Amino acid sequence: MLLLGLFLYGFIVGDSFREGKELVPFLIFPAAWTYGTIGVCARRLSSFDPLPVSRRRLFLYPAVSALVVFLLGVGLSEVRQAVDSHPPRMINYHDHELHTPAEFCEIAWDGIVPEVSSPWGERYTPGGHRVLPGSPAVVYDPYEHGPNSSLKFIAFQVDRSIEAVHGVPVPATYSDPDYRLPEGYADAIRRGAFTVEGSRNRTSEIRFKTYGLGAAIVILVLMPVYVLALLGQSATPRGRTFRWLAIGFMIFVVGVMAAAVVLDGLGLTEAWAIGAFPWICLRYLSLAIPLHPALVWTLIAAAVAVGFFPVRRAFERMEVPVRAQPSGFEQEF
């Protein structure tokens, strides 16, 4: 069940990345799923202890299996998108709204959202979305347009978002005061939905670096939790302390997500703004660090390597009481 969950998670991550969706709702999944299976798997460990196989070697089986299965899920997602007759787009336009990946929004720390100005003088001020009650900081979408924006301004915002996400420069034609949109493009904007061709089947170096940094940080944060969860299998007072520390962290993460939903319901903030805030900060960090996209994989591998050894050590030291009769849950799974 754990391997199936990680496979599906890898598939979801691959699809969400290519389609410009947020990954915040999926971050808790691998942690909760893995933590939930540690107890069941650990109790079975006593059955393998009499075998002439060290725990160090035994640890390689679940660790390598989990990594391979996750990568297979990501690979399947890439294959599906490669053969799809409608390749994914990170930028979409429907219901008269331009949808850009959340990390490409901006933060106005003083609460003052800057005005967006076009080459021909049309202006629009995007709406600000408060991050936390009592804080002046707001998240805003610099590629937003208003209900009274001209068709040309909407097209200009679409091209600005393509430049930000994919690095394709905004066409110089907008600087021509006599430039008019092609009639077919103008009609599509009037209908409120069209395919953003400039984003079709394109990747994003900035998005790749941003989520690479995010993955590395999440891995480094979760590894100590797994160490605590493994050491917490012991029935000793020290083991119970480790177990409750791990459980406390999971409760804290779930509590933060629940608080965001409650604050959103009370109208004090917006849950999507809270979710977008850390990814915007990660984008700022990725732009500040002169990191080639190829090195992102090295960074992720280093994070996995750093966390691998303490988790393996905790697995070796784990004390598992022998149970004469397995529970019904263990018998079933």
C-alpha positions in Angstrom: 0.0 0.0 0.0 2.9 2.4 0.8 4.5 1.7 -2.6 1.2 2.2 -4.4 0.7 5.5 -2.6 4.2 6.7 -3.5 3.7 5.7 -7.1 0.4 7.7 -7.3 2.1 10.6 -5.5 4.9 10.7 -8.1 2.3 10.6 -10.9 0.3 13.5 -9.3 3.5 15.6 -8.8 4.5 15.2 -12.4 1.1 16.2 -13.7 0.7 19.1 -11.3 4.1 20.5 -12.2 3.4 20.5 -15.9 -0.1 21.8 -15.5 0.9 24.8 -13.3 -1.0 23.5 -10.3 -0.1 24.1 -6.7 1.6 21.2 -4.9 0.9 22.5 -1.3 -2.0 20.1 -0.8 0.2 17.1 -1.7 3.1 17.9 0.5 1.6 16.4 3.6 0.6 13.2 1.8 4.0 11.4 1.6 4.8 12.4 5.2 1.4 11.2 6.6 1.4 8.1 4.4 4.9 7.0 5.3 4.5 7.8 9.0 1.3 5.9 9.1 2.9 2.7 7.7 6.1 2.9 9.9 4.3 1.5 12.9 2.8 -1.5 11.0 6.1 -2.3 9.2 8.2 -1.8 12.3 6.1 -4.3 14.3 6.8 -6.9 11.6 10.5 -6.3 11.9 10.9 -8.8 14.8 10.0 -11.6 12.3 13.1 -10.7 10.3 15.6 -10.2 13.1 16.4 -14.0 13.5 17.4 -14.1 9.8 21.1 -13.8 8.9 20.5 -10.4 7.4 21.7 -7.2 9.1 19.2 -4.4 9.6 21.5 -2.2 7.6 21.0 -4.3 4.5 17.3 -4.8 5.3 16.8 -1.1 5.3 17.9 -0.8 1.7 14.8 -2.8 0.5 12.1 -0.2 1.7 14.4 2.8 1.0 15.3 1.9 -2.6 11.9 0.5 -3.4 10.2 3.7 -2.3 12.6 5.9 -4.3 12.2 3.7 -7.5 8.5 3.5 -7.3 8.1 7.3 -6.8 10.4 7.9 -9.8 8.3 5.5 -11.9 5.2 7.5 -11.1 6.9 10.7 -12.2 8.2 8.9 -15.4 4.7 7.6 -16.2 3.4 11.1 -15.9 6.0 12.4 -18.3 5.2 9.6 -20.8 1.5 10.3 -20.6 2.1 14.0 -21.3 4.5 13.3 -24.2 1.9 11.2 -26.1 -1.1 13.3 -25.1 -2.7 15.0 -28.1 -3.4 18.0 -25.9 -0.1 18.8 -24.2 -0.3 20.5 -20.8 0.0 24.2 -20.2 1.3 25.9 -17.1 -0.7 29.0 -18.0 -4.4 28.8 -18.7 -7.2 31.3 -19.5 -10.8 30.4 -18.7 -13.8 32.0 -17.1 -12.4 35.4 -18.2 -9.4 34.9 -15.8 -5.7 34.3 -16.4 -4.4 31.5 -14.3 -0.6 31.6 -13.7 1.3 29.3 -11.3 1.1 30.6 -7.8 4.8 31.1 -7.2 4.8 33.7 -10.0 2.7 36.0 -7.9 4.4 38.8 -6.0 4.4 40.0 -2.4 3.8 43.6 -1.4 5.4 43.7 2.0 4.0 47.2 2.8 0.5 46.3 1.5 0.8 48.7 -1.5 0.3 46.9 -4.7 2.1 48.5 -7.7 0.2 49.5 -10.8 0.7 47.6 -14.0 1.2 49.9 -17.0 1.1 48.9 -20.7 3.3 50.5 -23.5 0.3 52.4 -24.8 -0.6 53.8 -21.4 -3.4 51.6 -20.1 -3.1 50.8 -16.4 -4.5 48.4 -13.9 -3.8 47.8 -10.2 -4.2 44.1 -9.2 -6.0 43.2 -6.0 -4.0 42.4 -2.9 -4.8 39.3 -0.8 -3.7 39.5 2.9 -1.4 36.7 4.1 -2.0 37.0 7.8 -4.3 39.0 10.0 -2.6 42.1 11.4 0.2 42.0 8.8 0.4 44.5 6.0 1.9 42.0 3.6 -0.3 41.0 0.7 0.0 38.6 -2.2 -1.0 39.9 -5.6 -1.0 38.6 -9.2 0.9 41.0 -11.5 -0.7 39.4 -14.5 -4.2 40.0 -13.4 -6.6 42.1 -15.4 -9.9 43.8 -14.6 -13.4 43.5 -16.0 -13.0 46.8 -17.9 -9.6 46.0 -19.3 -9.3 46.2 -23.0 -8.7 43.0 -25.1 -5.3 44.3 -26.0 -4.4 44.7 -22.3 -5.5 41.2 -21.6 -3.4 39.8 -24.4 -0.5 41.9 -23.1 -0.9 40.4 -19.6 -1.0 36.9 -21.1 2.3 37.5 -22.9 3.8 39.0 -19.8 3.0 35.8 -17.9 4.5 33.7 -20.7 7.7 35.8 -20.4 7.8 35.3 -16.6 7.1 31.6 -16.6 8.8 30.4 -19.8 11.3 33.1 -20.6 9.7 34.0 -23.9 10.0 37.8 -24.4 6.9 39.9 -24.8 6.4 40.8 -28.5 7.6 44.3 -29.5 4.3 44.8 -31.4 2.6 46.1 -28.3 4.8 49.3 -28.5 3.2 50.1 -31.9 0.2 52.4 -31.2 -1.5 51.1 -34.4 -1.2 47.4 -33.4 -4.5 45.5 -33.4 -5.1 42.0 -32.1 -5.9 39.4 -34.7 -9.7 39.0 -34.9 -9.6 35.3 -33.9 -7.6 36.1 -30.8 -9.8 39.0 -29.9 -13.0 36.8 -30.2 -11.4 34.1 -28.0 -10.7 36.6 -25.3 -14.3 37.9 -25.5 -15.5 34.3 -25.1 -13.5 34.1 -21.9 -11.6 30.9 -22.6 -8.8 30.0 -25.0 -5.7 27.9 -25.2 -2.5 29.8 -24.3 -0.4 28.5 -27.1 2.7 30.2 -25.9 2.6 27.9 -22.8 1.7 24.7 -24.6 4.1 21.9 -23.9 6.8 24.3 -22.5 8.8 23.8 -19.3 9.9 26.5 -16.9 13.4 26.8 -15.6 12.3 29.0 -12.7 9.5 26.7 -11.6 11.8 23.7 -11.9 14.4 25.4 -9.6 11.7 26.6 -7.2 10.2 23.2 -6.6 13.6 21.6 -6.5 14.5 23.9 -3.6 11.1 23.1 -2.0 11.6 19.4 -2.3 15.1 19.6 -0.8 13.8 21.6 2.2 10.8 19.2 2.7 13.1 16.2 2.7 15.5 17.7 5.2 12.5 18.6 7.5 10.9 15.2 7.2 14.0 13.1 7.8 14.2 14.0 11.6 10.5 13.2 11.9 11.1 9.7 10.5 14.0 9.3 12.9 11.7 10.2 15.8 9.0 7.9 14.5 11.4 4.9 14.2 13.0 5.5 17.6 9.5 6.0 19.0 8.6 2.3 18.4 10.2 1.4 21.6 7.9 0.9 24.6 10.4 2.7 26.9 9.7 6.2 28.3 12.3 7.6 26.0 10.6 5.8 23.0 7.3 7.3 24.0 8.9 10.8 24.1 10.2 10.3 20.5 6.9 9.1 19.3 5.0 12.1 20.7 7.5 14.5 19.2 6.9 12.9 15.8 3.1 13.0 16.3 3.3 16.6 17.6 5.0 17.7 14.4 2.3 16.1 12.3 -0.4 17.7 14.4 1.3 21.0 14.0 1.4 20.8 10.2 -2.2 19.7 10.0 -3.1 22.5 12.5 -1.5 25.2 10.3 -3.4 24.0 7.3 -6.7 23.9 9.3 -6.0 27.4 10.7 -5.6 28.7 7.1 -9.0 27.3 6.2 -10.6 28.7 9.3 -9.1 32.2 8.7 -10.3 32.0 5.1 -13.8 31.1 6.3 -13.8 34.1 8.7 -12.7 36.4 5.9 -9.5 37.4 7.7 -7.2 36.1 5.0 -7.3 33.8 2.0 -6.1 30.2 2.2 -4.6 30.3 -1.3 -2.5 33.4 -0.4 -1.1 31.6 2.6 -0.3 28.6 0.4 1.3 30.7 -2.3 3.4 32.8 0.1 6.2 30.2 0.8 6.5 29.2 -2.8 6.9 32.9 -3.8 9.7 33.2 -1.2 11.3 30.0 -2.7 11.1 31.6 -6.2 12.9 34.7 -4.8 15.5 32.4 -3.3 15.9 30.4 -6.6 16.5 33.7 -8.5 19.0 34.9 -5.9 21.0 31.7 -6.0 23.0 31.3 -9.3 21.9 27.7 -9.6 21.8 25.9 -12.9 18.6 23.7 -13.2 20.7 20.6 -13.7 22.2 21.2 -10.2 18.8 21.1 -8.7 18.8 17.3 -9.0 22.2 17.3 -7.3 20.7 19.4 -4.4 17.8 17.0 -4.0 20.1 14.0 -4.1 22.3 15.6 -1.5 19.3 16.2 0.7 18.3 12.5 0.4 21.8 11.4 1.1 22.1 13.6 4.2 18.8 12.3 5.6 19.5 8.6 4.6 22.2 7.9 7.1 20.4 9.1 10.3 17.2 7.3 9.3 19.1 4.1 8.6 20.9 4.5 12.0 17.5 4.9 13.7 16.2 1.8 11.8 19.2 -0.2 13.1 18.7 1.0 16.7 14.9 0.6 16.7 13.5 -1.6 19.5 10.5 -3.6 18.5 8.7 -5.6 21.2 7.8 -9.1 20.0 4.1 -9.7 19.8 2.7 -13.2 20.2 -0.4 -12.4 18.2 -0.5 -9.9 15.4 -3.4 -7.5 15.2 -6.2 -7.8 12.7 -4.9 -4.8 10.8 -1.5 -6.4 10.5 -3.0 -9.7 9.4 -4.9 -8.0 6.7 -2.0 -5.9 5.3 
